[in-house]
Amino acid sequence: MLQYAIKVAITAVTVVAISEAAKRSSALGAIIASLPLTSLLAFLWLYGETGDAGKVADLARGIFWYVLPSLVLFIAFPVLVAQGAGFWPSLAISCALTFAAYLAMTAILGRFGITL
């Protein structure tokens, strides 16, 4: 139980740090957020719990393929906001488009025999 509490605390501190940095500088917040901190934490937690570097490598491979469709969010959201869609509708539409991109990527990978 303590291990899970530590995980939650470290993850929460990371998210709060990004938010606080972004208040001061959008560029600084973006740089911190763009770092693969979540992935690195997941690698550490997974390896620490399993001791299996192969599982971590599989996770890294999956993250690589799914980073590509996640970029849809970062393209669609600012475009929608700039067009006056408002924050919440822009976020909802961007999330829906990103989900569709994940489904498309999964289908494309499957057609090439890539399973994650």
Secondary structure, DSSP 8 states (H G I E B T S, - for coil): -HHHHHHHHHHHHHHHHHHHHHHH-HHHHHHHHHS-HHHHHHHHHHHHHH--HHHHHHHHHHHHHHHHHHHHHHHHHHHHHHTT--HHHHHHHHHHHHHHHHHHHHHHHHHTT---
